[in-house]
Amino acid sequence: EKHPNVAIRQSNLAMMYQDLGQYPQARDLLEKALDTDINHFGEKHPTAARTQSNLAMVYKDLGQYQLARDLLEKALDTDINHFGEKHPTVAIRQSNFALVYQALGQYPLARDLLEKALDTDINHFGEKHPNVAIRQSNLATVYHALGQYPQARDLLEKALDTDINHYGEKHHTVAISQSNLASVYKDLGQYEKAKKLWERAYATLLYTLGEYHPYTQGVKAFLEQVDRK
């Protein structure tokens, strides 16, 4: 049970549980995997940092933001020391950390980290890469929260275009991008555009993740809200 290969399998299975919205199961597996990684590699190793980051995202999904922040501080520090500030792995940690700051309502801190992560990924992968689309989408969500709707819209339109080109129209990643963009359209007063995007997103999430997944339920709630306008 305490072998690094087992920890890899636990971590991979945990990511599947997370995608399915089964966060307690994901947390339990990642806590075991992290304990194994620390025992084998030490706390300042990139493998431990990766597991810390993954576990932090599950803590975030469970609303345990302080635990998530503490783990991400360790993971980010480790990866900067190993890879330097301008490495794609560091960009992932910065992006994850920004999501926690966002959940805590600390939007300027989230924005600053995401702008760094986006700059790194564009330099490494180019503008039309899925990693870049993730950073654009996350940064757009922060701009949205800060009331910077045109900036959010522009980034999300780019991210959606990239996601469709890479995954096709019926992928859950595309649906999430559509839902984020629909939220911005709604706040810009473009209700019909928002409704059409949410309808597409809901149909895709219903098919790919099922009716009771948190993402599907969230988009359903948005659709009901816009229908009342």
BAMI-401133 format. One line per field, with one value per atom (N, C-alpha, C, O): atom name; residue in three letters; x, y, z. Coordinates in steps of 0.05 Angstrom, whole numbers, plus 5000, padded with zeros to 4 digits. Atoms other than C-alpha are relative to their C-alpha. Last residue first. Layout:
% residues N
atom = c(CA:...);
type = c(ala:...);
X = c(X:...);
Y = c(Y:...);
Z = c(Z:...);
END
This chain:
% residues 229
atom = c(N:CA:C:O:N:CA:C:O:N:CA:C:O:N:CA:C:O:N:CA:C:O:N:CA:C:O:N:CA:C:O:N:CA:C:O:N:CA:C:O:N:CA:C:O:N:CA:C:O:N:CA:C:O:N:CA:C:O:N:CA:C:O:N:CA:C:O:N:CA:C:O:N:CA:C:O:N:CA:C:O:N:CA:C:O:N:CA:C:O:N:CA:C:O:N:CA:C:O:N:CA:C:O:N:CA:C:O:N:CA:C:O:N:CA:C:O:N:CA:C:O:N:CA:C:O:N:CA:C:O:N:CA:C:O:N:CA:C:O:N:CA:C:O:N:CA:C:O:N:CA:C:O:N:CA:C:O:N:CA:C:O:N:CA:C:O:N:CA:C:O:N:CA:C:O:N:CA:C:O:N:CA:C:O:N:CA:C:O:N:CA:C:O:N:CA:C:O:N:CA:C:O:N:CA:C:O:N:CA:C:O:N:CA:C:O:N:CA:C:O:N:CA:C:O:N:CA:C:O:N:CA:C:O:N:CA:C:O:N:CA:C:O:N:CA:C:O:N:CA:C:O:N:CA:C:O:N:CA:C:O:N:CA:C:O:N:CA:C:O:N:CA:C:O:N:CA:C:O:N:CA:C:O:N:CA:C:O:N:CA:C:O:N:CA:C:O:N:CA:C:O:N:CA:C:O:N:CA:C:O:N:CA:C:O:N:CA:C:O:N:CA:C:O:N:CA:C:O:N:CA:C:O:N:CA:C:O:N:CA:C:O:N:CA:C:O:N:CA:C:O:N:CA:C:O:N:CA:C:O:N:CA:C:O:N:CA:C:O:N:CA:C:O:N:CA:C:O:N:CA:C:O:N:CA:C:O:N:CA:C:O:N:CA:C:O:N:CA:C:O:N:CA:C:O:N:CA:C:O:N:CA:C:O:N:CA:C:O:N:CA:C:O:N:CA:C:O:N:CA:C:O:N:CA:C:O:N:CA:C:O:N:CA:C:O:N:CA:C:O:N:CA:C:O:N:CA:C:O:N:CA:C:O:N:CA:C:O:N:CA:C:O:N:CA:C:O:N:CA:C:O:N:CA:C:O:N:CA:C:O:N:CA:C:O:N:CA:C:O:N:CA:C:O:N:CA:C:O:N:CA:C:O:N:CA:C:O:N:CA:C:O:N:CA:C:O:N:CA:C:O:N:CA:C:O:N:CA:C:O:N:CA:C:O:N:CA:C:O:N:CA:C:O:N:CA:C:O:N:CA:C:O:N:CA:C:O:N:CA:C:O:N:CA:C:O:N:CA:C:O:N:CA:C:O:N:CA:C:O:N:CA:C:O:N:CA:C:O:N:CA:C:O:N:CA:C:O:N:CA:C:O:N:CA:C:O:N:CA:C:O:N:CA:C:O:N:CA:C:O:N:CA:C:O:N:CA:C:O:N:CA:C:O:N:CA:C:O:N:CA:C:O:N:CA:C:O:N:CA:C:O:N:CA:C:O:N:CA:C:O:N:CA:C:O:N:CA:C:O:N:CA:C:O:N:CA:C:O:N:CA:C:O:N:CA:C:O:N:CA:C:O:N:CA:C:O:N:CA:C:O:N:CA:C:O:N:CA:C:O:N:CA:C:O:N:CA:C:O:N:CA:C:O:N:CA:C:O:N:CA:C:O:N:CA:C:O:N:CA:C:O:N:CA:C:O:N:CA:C:O:N:CA:C:O:N:CA:C:O:N:CA:C:O:N:CA:C:O:N:CA:C:O:N:CA:C:O:N:CA:C:O:N:CA:C:O:N:CA:C:O:N:CA:C:O:N:CA:C:O:N:CA:C:O:N:CA:C:O:N:CA:C:O:N:CA:C:O:N:CA:C:O:N:CA:C:O:N:CA:C:O:N:CA:C:O:N:CA:C:O:N:CA:C:O:N:CA:C:O:N:CA:C:O:N:CA:C:O:N:CA:C:O:N:CA:C:O:N:CA:C:O:N:CA:C:O:N:CA:C:O:N:CA:C:O:N:CA:C:O:N:CA:C:O:N:CA:C:O:N:CA:C:O:N:CA:C:O:N:CA:C:O:N:CA:C:O:N:CA:C:O:N:CA:C:O:N:CA:C:O:N:CA:C:O:N:CA:C:O:N:CA:C:O:N:CA:C:O:N:CA:C:O:N:CA:C:O:N:CA:C:O:N:CA:C:O:N:CA:C:O:N:CA:C:O:N:CA:C:O:N:CA:C:O:N:CA:C:O:N:CA:C:O:N:CA:C:O:N:CA:C:O:N:CA:C:O:N:CA:C:O:N:CA:C:O:N:CA:C:O);
type = c(lys:lys:lys:lys:arg:arg:arg:arg:asp:asp:asp:asp:val:val:val:val:gln:gln:gln:gln:glu:glu:glu:glu:leu:leu:leu:leu:phe:phe:phe:phe:ala:ala:ala:ala:lys:lys:lys:lys:val:val:val:val:gly:gly:gly:gly:gln:gln:gln:gln:thr:thr:thr:thr:tyr:tyr:tyr:tyr:pro:pro:pro:pro:his:his:his:his:tyr:tyr:tyr:tyr:glu:glu:glu:glu:gly:gly:gly:gly:leu:leu:leu:leu:thr:thr:thr:thr:tyr:tyr:tyr:tyr:leu:leu:leu:leu:leu:leu:leu:leu:thr:thr:thr:thr:ala:ala:ala:ala:tyr:tyr:tyr:tyr:ala:ala:ala:ala:arg:arg:arg:arg:glu:glu:glu:glu:trp:trp:trp:trp:leu:leu:leu:leu:lys:lys:lys:lys:lys:lys:lys:lys:ala:ala:ala:ala:lys:lys:lys:lys:glu:glu:glu:glu:tyr:tyr:tyr:tyr:gln:gln:gln:gln:gly:gly:gly:gly:leu:leu:leu:leu:asp:asp:asp:asp:lys:lys:lys:lys:tyr:tyr:tyr:tyr:val:val:val:val:ser:ser:ser:ser:ala:ala:ala:ala:leu:leu:leu:leu:asn:asn:asn:asn:ser:ser:ser:ser:gln:gln:gln:gln:ser:ser:ser:ser:ile:ile:ile:ile:ala:ala:ala:ala:val:val:val:val:thr:thr:thr:thr:his:his:his:his:his:his:his:his:lys:lys:lys:lys:glu:glu:glu:glu:gly:gly:gly:gly:tyr:tyr:tyr:tyr:his:his:his:his:asn:asn:asn:asn:ile:ile:ile:ile:asp:asp:asp:asp:thr:thr:thr:thr:asp:asp:asp:asp:leu:leu:leu:leu:ala:ala:ala:ala:lys:lys:lys:lys:glu:glu:glu:glu:leu:leu:leu:leu:leu:leu:leu:leu:asp:asp:asp:asp:arg:arg:arg:arg:ala:ala:ala:ala:gln:gln:gln:gln:pro:pro:pro:pro:tyr:tyr:tyr:tyr:gln:gln:gln:gln:gly:gly:gly:gly:leu:leu:leu:leu:ala:ala:ala:ala:his:his:his:his:tyr:tyr:tyr:tyr:val:val:val:val:thr:thr:thr:thr:ala:ala:ala:ala:leu:leu:leu:leu:asn:asn:asn:asn:ser:ser:ser:ser:gln:gln:gln:gln:arg:arg:arg:arg:ile:ile:ile:ile:ala:ala:ala:ala:val:val:val:val:asn:asn:asn:asn:pro:pro:pro:pro:his:his:his:his:lys:lys:lys:lys:glu:glu:glu:glu:gly:gly:gly:gly:phe:phe:phe:phe:his:his:his:his:asn:asn:asn:asn:ile:ile:ile:ile:asp:asp:asp:asp:thr:thr:thr:thr:asp:asp:asp:asp:leu:leu:leu:leu:ala:ala:ala:ala:lys:lys:lys:lys:glu:glu:glu:glu:leu:leu:leu:leu:leu:leu:leu:leu:asp:asp:asp:asp:arg:arg:arg:arg:ala:ala:ala:ala:leu:leu:leu:leu:pro:pro:pro:pro:tyr:tyr:tyr:tyr:gln:gln:gln:gln:gly:gly:gly:gly:leu:leu:leu:leu:ala:ala:ala:ala:gln:gln:gln:gln:tyr:tyr:tyr:tyr:val:val:val:val:leu:leu:leu:leu:ala:ala:ala:ala:phe:phe:phe:phe:asn:asn:asn:asn:ser:ser:ser:ser:gln:gln:gln:gln:arg:arg:arg:arg:ile:ile:ile:ile:ala:ala:ala:ala:val:val:val:val:thr:thr:thr:thr:pro:pro:pro:pro:his:his:his:his:lys:lys:lys:lys:glu:glu:glu:glu:gly:gly:gly:gly:phe:phe:phe:phe:his:his:his:his:asn:asn:asn:asn:ile:ile:ile:ile:asp:asp:asp:asp:thr:thr:thr:thr:asp:asp:asp:asp:leu:leu:leu:leu:ala:ala:ala:ala:lys:lys:lys:lys:glu:glu:glu:glu:leu:leu:leu:leu:leu:leu:leu:leu:asp:asp:asp:asp:arg:arg:arg:arg:ala:ala:ala:ala:leu:leu:leu:leu:gln:gln:gln:gln:tyr:tyr:tyr:tyr:gln:gln:gln:gln:gly:gly:gly:gly:leu:leu:leu:leu:asp:asp:asp:asp:lys:lys:lys:lys:tyr:tyr:tyr:tyr:val:val:val:val:met:met:met:met:ala:ala:ala:ala:leu:leu:leu:leu:asn:asn:asn:asn:ser:ser:ser:ser:gln:gln:gln:gln:thr:thr:thr:thr:arg:arg:arg:arg:ala:ala:ala:ala:ala:ala:ala:ala:thr:thr:thr:thr:pro:pro:pro:pro:his:his:his:his:lys:lys:lys:lys:glu:glu:glu:glu:gly:gly:gly:gly:phe:phe:phe:phe:his:his:his:his:asn:asn:asn:asn:ile:ile:ile:ile:asp:asp:asp:asp:thr:thr:thr:thr:asp:asp:asp:asp:leu:leu:leu:leu:ala:ala:ala:ala:lys:lys:lys:lys:glu:glu:glu:glu:leu:leu:leu:leu:leu:leu:leu:leu:asp:asp:asp:asp:arg:arg:arg:arg:ala:ala:ala:ala:gln:gln:gln:gln:pro:pro:pro:pro:tyr:tyr:tyr:tyr:gln:gln:gln:gln:gly:gly:gly:gly:leu:leu:leu:leu:asp:asp:asp:asp:gln:gln:gln:gln:tyr:tyr:tyr:tyr:met:met:met:met:met:met:met:met:ala:ala:ala:ala:leu:leu:leu:leu:asn:asn:asn:asn:ser:ser:ser:ser:gln:gln:gln:gln:arg:arg:arg:arg:ile:ile:ile:ile:ala:ala:ala:ala:val:val:val:val:asn:asn:asn:asn:pro:pro:pro:pro:his:his:his:his:lys:lys:lys:lys:glu:glu:glu:glu);
X = c(4995:4285:4977:4978:5018:4257:5003:4988:5027:4287:4980:4959:5003:4355:4972:4963:4998:4350:4995:4981:5026:4325:5000:4979:5021:4384:4973:4959:4996:4433:4978:4968:5008:4405:5003:4985:5029:4412:4989:4969:5009:4484:4969:4957:4994:4499:4989:4977:5020:4463:5004:4985:5026:4505:4978:4963:4999:4569:4973:4964:5002:4551:5001:4987:4973:4538:4997:4980:4995:4467:5028:5035:5018:4442:5008:5003:5024:4501:4984:4995:4995:4573:4975:4977:4973:4578:5003:5018:4991:4505:5027:5030:5020:4476:5009:5007:4994:4540:4981:4988:4974:4532:5006:5014:5003:4458:5025:5024:5015:4471:4996:4999:4983:4527:4984:4996:4980:4485:5016:5021:5014:4427:5019:5016:5007:4474:4985:4988:4975:4503:4994:5004:4992:4434:5025:5026:5018:4411:5008:5008:4994:4472:4983:4993:4974:4464:5007:5017:5005:4390:5026:5025:5013:4406:4996:4998:5005:4457:4988:5001:5027:4452:4993:4972:4999:4528:4972:4970:4994:4518:5004:5003:5023:4483:5005:4987:5021:4538:4976:4964:4991:4588:4980:4974:5003:4550:5008:4996:5029:4543:4996:4980:5005:4619:4971:4965:4986:4628:4995:4990:5015:4575:5013:4999:5025:4606:4984:4973:4992:4675:4975:4972:4993:4644:5008:5000:5025:4610:5006:4991:5013:4675:4975:4969:4983:4710:4988:4988:5008:4650:5018:5008:4982:4662:4993:4985:5015:4608:5017:5012:5022:4633:4987:4975:5025:4701:4977:4981:5016:4760:4975:4963:4985:4818:4982:4990:4981:4784:5014:5020:5015:4725:5018:5014:5011:4771:4985:4987:4979:4811:4989:4997:4991:4749:5022:5021:5020:4722:5008:5004:4998:4786:4981:4987:4976:4787:5003:5009:5004:4715:5024:5021:5017:4729:4994:4992:4984:4787:4984:4994:4980:4746:5017:5023:5013:4685:5022:5021:5008:4726:4989:4996:4975:4760:4994:5006:4989:4691:5026:5030:5014:4662:5011:5013:4986:4713:4989:5002:5016:4666:5012:5002:4991:4719:4983:4989:5006:4682:5007:4995:5029:4683:4992:4976:5008:4757:4970:4961:4992:4766:4993:4983:5018:4726:5006:4988:5025:4766:4979:4964:4995:4830:4975:4968:4998:4804:5004:4991:5026:4782:5000:4982:5018:4846:4973:4962:4992:4887:4983:4975:5007:4848:5007:4991:5029:4852:4991:4973:5004:4928:4970:4963:4991:4932:4995:4987:5020:4889:5008:4991:4996:4939:4979:4970:5022:4920:5002:4993:5027:4961:4978:4957:5014:5030:4971:4961:5017:5056:4988:4978:4991:5115:4984:4995:4971:5109:5008:5025:4999:5032:5029:5033:5011:5037:5000:5005:4982:5083:4990:5006:4976:5041:5020:5031:5007:4978:5024:5028:5003:5009:4993:5004:4973:5033:4998:5014:4986:4965:5028:5037:5010:4933:5013:5018:4989:4975:4992:5009:4971:4959:5013:5031:4994:4885:5030:5039:5005:4879:5007:5020:4979:4912:4997:5016:4975:4866:5023:5040:4998:4806:5025:5036:4976:4813:5008:5027:5008:4741:5024:5020:4998:4763:4992:4992:5021:4739:4999:4978:5026:4781:4977:4959:5003:4842:4972:4959:5005:4831:4996:4978:5027:4825:4992:4969:5018:4888:4971:4954:5000:4926:4981:4967:5015:4906:4998:4977:5028:4930:4982:4961:5010:4995:4970:4955:5003:5007:4988:4971:5022:4993:4995:4972:5025:5038:4975:4955:5005:5094:4974:4959:5009:5088:4994:4974:5029:5091:4990:4966:5004:5158:4971:4956:5012:5172:4995:4997:5026:5185:4985:4961:4999:5241:4972:4953:5003:5237:5005:5010:4990:5259:5001:5019:4972:5255:5011:5035:4983:5192:5029:5047:4997:5162:5016:5031:4984:5174:5006:5028:4973:5147:5019:5041:4989:5085:5029:5045:4996:5071:5013:5032:4977:5081:5007:5030:4976:5036:5025:5046:4990:4987:5024:5041:4987:4980:5012:5034:4975:4966:5015:5040:4980:4915:5027:5048:4991:4876:5023:5043:4983:4873:5011:5034:4975:4848:5019:5043:4982:4797:5026:5047:4979:4761:5023:5045:5003:4699:5020:5017:5014:4697:4995:4984:5027:4715:4983:4958:5015:4773:4972:4953:5008:4796:4984:4964:5023:4794:4991:4967:5023:4838:4975:4952:5010:4886:4975:4957:5016:4892:4988:4966:5024:4915:4981:4957:5017:4965:4973:4952:5010:4993:4981:4960:5022:4999:4988:4963:5022:5039:4976:4953:5014:5082:4976:4955:5017:5098:4985:4961:5022:5122:4981:4957:5022:5161:4977:4954:4996:5200:4977:4954:4991:5204:5005:5022:5021:5163:5007:4989:4997:5208:4980:4968:4985:5211:5008:5026:4981:5189:5019:5042:4982:5154:5022:5044:4983:5126:5020:5043:4980:5100:5019:5043:4980:5067:5021:5045:4985:5031:5023:5045:4981:5010:5017:5041:4979:4980:5021:5045:4983:4940:5024:5047:4986:4913:5019:5041:4978:4898:5015:5040:4979:4856:5024:5047:4988:4815:5023:5043:4984:4804:5014:5038:4975:4780:5019:5043:4984:4729:5027:5048:4989:4705:5017:5038:4977:4700:5010:5035:4998:4655:5024:5044:5012:4637:5001:4987:5027:4650:4985:4962:5015:4711:4971:4953:5004:4737:4983:4964:5020:4727:4993:4970:5025:4767:4976:4955:5007:4822:4974:4958:5011:4823:4991:4970:5028:4833:4986:4962:5015:4895:4971:4953:5003:4922:4983:4966:5020:4909:4995:4972:5027:4944:4978:4957:5007:5005:4971:4955:5008:5006:4992:4973:5028:5006:4990:4967:5017:5068:4971:4953:5006:5101:4982:4966:4981:5093:4993:4970:4984:5058:5021:5042:5016:5000:5017:5007);
Y = c(4972:5748:5009:5032:4983:5684:5030:5047:5004:5640:5019:5026:4983:5669:4998:5017:4972:5641:5018:5038:4992:5573:5029:5042:5000:5568:5008:5024:4975:5588:5002:5024:4977:5534:5026:5044:5001:5481:5024:5036:4989:5503:5000:5019:4972:5491:5014:5035:4986:5424:5030:5045:5002:5399:5016:5031:4982:5424:5001:5022:4972:5392:5020:5040:4989:5324:5030:5044:4992:5301:5010:5015:4980:5298:5011:5034:5009:5261:5022:5044:5003:5278:4991:4983:5009:5270:4995:4976:5024:5271:4990:4965:5021:5320:4973:4952:5010:5361:4978:4959:5015:5367:4988:4965:5025:5385:4983:4959:5018:5436:4973:4952:5010:5470:4979:4958:5018:5477:4987:4963:5024:5506:4980:4956:5017:5551:4975:4954:5014:5578:4982:4959:5020:5593:4984:4960:5023:5627:4978:4954:5016:5672:4975:4953:5013:5695:4982:4960:5022:5709:4985:4960:5023:5747:4977:4954:5015:5796:4973:4952:4996:5845:4985:4990:4979:5848:5006:5023:4975:5810:5023:5047:4992:5755:5027:5044:4988:5754:5009:5030:4973:5744:5013:5037:4983:5685:5029:5048:4993:5655:5018:5037:4978:5658:5009:5033:4976:5616:5024:5046:4990:5567:5025:5044:4988:5559:5012:5034:4974:5547:5015:5039:4983:5493:5028:5048:4992:5461:5020:5039:4980:5461:5010:5034:4976:5424:5023:5046:4985:5376:5025:5044:5007:5356:5017:5040:5015:5357:4990:4969:4985:5413:4985:4999:5004:5382:5013:5020:5021:5374:4993:4972:5023:5412:4977:4954:5010:5462:4975:4957:5013:5470:4988:4965:5026:5484:4985:4961:5020:5536:4973:4953:5007:5574:4979:4960:5018:5572:4991:4968:5027:5600:4980:4957:5013:5658:4971:4952:5006:5675:4986:4968:5024:5670:4992:4968:5024:5719:4974:4955:5004:5771:4975:4960:5011:5763:4994:4973:5028:5772:4987:4965:5016:5835:4970:4953:5002:5863:4984:4967:5018:5845:4998:4976:4994:5876:4982:4964:4983:5874:5009:5027:4973:5846:5020:5044:4994:5779:5029:5042:4998:5778:5008:5026:4975:5793:5005:5027:4980:5734:5028:5045:5002:5688:5021:5032:4986:5714:4999:5018:4971:5694:5015:5035:4993:5623:5030:5041:5004:5618:5008:5021:4978:5648:4998:5019:4976:5600:5024:5040:5003:5540:5026:5036:4996:5564:4997:5012:4971:5570:5006:5026:4989:5498:5030:5041:5003:5478:5011:5021:5025:5509:4997:5017:5018:5562:4973:4953:4990:5621:4980:4983:4985:5588:5006:4994:5016:5532:5014:5002:5028:5557:4986:4969:5002:5633:4972:4967:4990:5630:4998:4990:5020:5585:5009:4993:5023:5632:4980:4971:4991:5694:4977:4974:4997:5658:5008:4997:5027:5636:5001:4985:5012:5706:4973:4966:4985:5736:4989:4987:5010:5681:5015:5003:5027:5697:4990:4978:4997:5772:4973:4971:4988:5760:5001:4993:5020:5713:5010:4996:5020:5764:4978:4969:4989:5818:4981:4979:4999:5772:5013:5003:4983:5754:5002:4991:4973:5729:5019:5043:4984:5666:5029:5045:5010:5624:5015:5017:4992:5668:4991:5006:4972:5659:5010:5026:4999:5584:5029:5035:5010:5588:5001:5006:4978:5631:4992:5008:4982:5576:5023:5032:5013:5528:5018:5020:5000:5576:4987:4998:4973:5589:5002:5015:4995:5514:5029:5033:5016:5502:5006:5010:4988:5560:4985:4997:4977:5531:5014:5022:5012:5467:5021:5019:5007:5508:4987:4991:5027:5539:4993:5002:5000:5613:4973:4969:4987:5620:4997:5000:4971:5569:5011:4996:4994:5493:5029:5035:5021:5463:5009:5002:5007:5523:4979:4980:4977:5549:4994:5000:5000:5479:5024:5021:5023:5472:5002:4999:4995:5541:4979:4985:4979:5529:5006:5009:5011:5462:5021:5015:5019:5489:4991:4990:4984:5550:4982:4990:4987:5504:5018:5021:5020:5459:5013:5006:5009:5518:4980:4982:4979:5548:4991:4996:4998:5483:5021:5015:5024:5473:5001:4994:4995:5545:4976:4980:4982:5535:5005:5007:4998:5474:5017:5007:4975:5485:5003:5020:5007:5412:5025:5023:5009:5433:4993:4995:4977:5472:4992:5006:4985:5411:5025:5032:5015:5373:5014:5016:4994:5427:4984:4994:4973:5423:5007:5020:5002:5348:5027:5029:5014:5358:4998:5001:4983:5411:4987:5000:4978:5370:5017:5025:5012:5310:5021:5021:5006:5352:4989:4997:4974:5381:4995:5008:4992:5311:5025:5028:5020:5291:5006:5004:4994:5357:4980:4987:5014:5340:5007:5010:4979:5387:4988:4999:4980:5343:5020:5033:4976:5282:5021:5021:4979:5231:5024:5039:5009:5165:5021:5017:5020:5185:4991:4985:4986:5249:4980:4987:4984:5210:5014:5016:5017:5157:5016:5011:5011:5209:4982:4982:4979:5246:4989:4995:4997:5183:5020:5016:5023:5168:5003:4997:4998:5239:4976:4979:4982:5234:5004:5008:5012:5172:5018:5009:5022:5201:4987:4981:4990:5267:4977:4979:4989:5235:5009:5003:5023:5192:5010:4998:5014:5255:4976:4971:4987:5293:4986:4985:5016:5248:5009:4995:4985:5302:4984:4992:5010:5254:5014:5008:4993:5294:4991:5004:4970:5290:5008:5024:4994:5214:5030:5038:5009:5210:5005:5014:4980:5252:4993:5010:4976:5207:5021:5034:5007:5146:5024:5029:5001:5179:4994:5007:4973:5197:5001:5019:4986:5128:5028:5037:5011:5097:5014:5021:4989:5143:4991:5007:4972:5127:5013:5029:5000:5053:5028:5034:5007:5064:4999:5006:4978:5102:4994:5010:4998:5042:5024:5029:4976:5048:5003:5015:4975:5000:5025:5046);
Z = c(5008:4656:4982:4973:4985:4688:4993:5002:5010:4634:5015:5004:5024:4652:4988:4976:4993:4722:4976:4978:4987:4700:5007:5006:5021:4652:5012:5000:5016:4707:4979:4974:4983:4753:4985:4987:4999:4698:5016:5008:5026:4688:4999:4988:5000:4762:4974:4976:4983:4763:5000:5000:5013:4705:5015:5004:5023:4737:4985:4978:4992:4804:4976:4977:4996:4771:5007:4997:4973:4781:5006:5029:4990:4710:5027:5033:4987:4680:5014:5018:4971:4664:5015:5038:4993:4588:5030:5037:5015:4563:5011:5014:4995:4614:4988:5000:4973:4609:5008:5022:5000:4533:5028:5030:5015:4536:5000:5003:4984:4591:4986:4998:4979:4553:5017:5024:5012:4490:5022:5022:5010:4530:4987:4992:4978:4568:4992:5003:4992:4503:5024:5024:5020:4475:5008:5005:4999:4539:4981:4987:4975:4543:5000:5006:5004:4471:5023:5020:5020:4484:4994:4992:4988:4549:4980:4987:5025:4521:5008:5006:5009:4580:4974:4963:5020:4591:4988:4970:4986:4655:4981:4989:4983:4616:5013:5014:5018:4564:5016:5010:5007:4620:4981:4985:4976:4649:4994:5004:4997:4579:5024:5022:5019:4571:5002:5000:4990:4634:4982:4992:4977:4611:5011:5019:5010:4542:5024:5021:5012:4573:4990:4993:4978:4618:4989:5001:4987:4558:5023:5027:5017:4519:5013:5013:4997:4576:4983:4992:4976:4578:5005:5017:4978:4506:5024:5022:4980:4453:5023:5034:4988:4407:5024:5041:5014:4390:5017:5040:4988:4437:4984:4987:4989:4406:5008:5005:5019:4359:5010:4994:5021:4406:4979:4970:4989:4464:4979:4977:4997:4425:5009:4998:5027:4403:5001:4985:5011:4474:4972:4965:4987:4503:4987:4982:5010:4452:5012:4997:5028:4467:4988:4972:5001:4541:4971:4965:4993:4537:4997:4987:5021:4500:5005:4987:5025:4545:4979:4967:4995:4609:4975:4968:4999:4583:5004:4992:5027:4563:4999:4981:5018:4631:4972:4961:5025:4678:4978:4968:5016:4738:4973:4961:4995:4785:4984:4985:4972:4787:5007:5024:4997:4711:5028:5032:5012:4710:5003:5009:4981:4757:4990:5005:4978:4712:5022:5034:5007:4653:5022:5027:4997:4687:4993:5006:4972:4695:5005:5023:4988:4623:5030:5039:5009:4596:5013:5022:4987:4639:4992:5009:4972:4615:5015:5031:4997:4543:5029:5038:5002:4549:5004:5017:4974:4573:5000:5021:4979:4513:5027:5042:4986:4464:5022:5034:5007:4413:5014:5003:4992:4439:4997:5009:5021:4438:5008:5027:5017:4482:4976:4957:5004:4522:4979:4964:5008:4517:4994:4976:5028:4519:4990:4966:5018:4580:4971:4953:5002:4619:4979:4962:5014:4604:4996:4974:5028:4625:4983:4962:5011:4691:4970:4955:5002:4707:4986:4969:5021:4691:4996:4973:5025:4733:4976:4955:5005:4794:4972:4959:5004:4790:4994:4977:5026:4779:4995:4973:5021:4839:4972:4957:4997:4885:4979:4967:5010:4858:5002:4984:5029:4868:4989:4969:5003:4941:4970:4961:5006:4949:4997:4997:4976:4985:4996:5014:4982:4926:5026:5039:5011:4881:5018:5024:4993:4925:4990:5004:4972:4918:5010:5025:4996:4843:5029:5036:5007:4841:5004:5013:4977:4877:4995:5014:4979:4822:5025:5038:5009:4768:5022:5028:4998:4804:4994:5007:4971:4813:5004:5021:4990:4739:5029:5038:5009:4719:5009:5016:4981:4762:4992:5010:4975:4721:5021:5035:5001:4657:5025:5032:5009:4678:5000:5017:5026:4683:4988:4964:5000:4758:4973:4973:5006:4763:4995:4992:5028:4758:4992:4969:5018:4824:4971:4957:4993:4872:4980:4974:5008:4837:5006:4989:5030:4842:4990:4971:5009:4917:4970:4961:4991:4934:4990:4981:5017:4892:5007:4990:5027:4926:4982:4967:5000:4997:4971:4963:4993:4985:5000:4989:5025:4950:5005:4987:5018:5011:4975:4967:4987:5058:4983:4980:5003:5009:5012:5000:5028:5003:4997:4983:5005:5078:4971:4967:4986:5085:4996:4992:5014:5030:5014:5001:4979:5057:4989:4983:4985:5014:5022:5039:4976:4990:5018:5040:5008:4919:5025:5024:5009:4949:4993:5000:4976:4988:4992:5005:4989:4922:5026:5030:5017:4890:5010:5007:4995:4948:4984:4994:4975:4940:5007:5016:5006:4868:5024:5022:5017:4888:4993:4994:4983:4945:4984:4994:4984:4897:5019:5023:5018:4848:5016:5011:5006:4904:4981:4985:4977:4930:4994:5001:4999:4860:5024:5021:5019:4854:5000:4995:5026:4918:4981:4990:5019:4979:4972:4957:5004:5026:4979:4968:4984:5019:4993:4971:5014:4964:5017:5010:5019:4994:4989:4985:4988:5058:4981:4990:4981:5027:5012:5016:5014:4967:5019:5013:5013:5010:4987:4990:4978:5054:4989:4998:4991:4991:5023:5023:5020:4961:5009:5006:4999:5024:4981:4989:4974:5027:5004:5014:5003:4953:5026:5026:5016:4961:4999:5001:4985:5018:4985:4997:4978:4982:5015:5020:5011:4918:5022:5021:5009:4956:4989:4993:4977:4993:4992:5004:4988:4927:5025:5028:4975:4887:5016:5017:4978:4835:5026:5045:4996:4777:5023:5029:5024:4755:5003:4992:5000:4827:4976:4978:4980:4828:5001:5003:5012:4763:5019:5011:5020:4793:4986:4980:4986:4854:4981:4985:4993:4809:5014:5010:5025:4780:5005:4994:5010:4849:4975:4972:4982:4877:4990:4990:5007:4816:5017:5008:5027:4825:4993:4983:4997:4900:4974:4973:4990:4884:5004:4998:5023:4841:5009:4993:5018:4898:4977:4968:5022:4945:4982:4978:4996:5013:4978:4983:5000:5000:5000:4992);
END
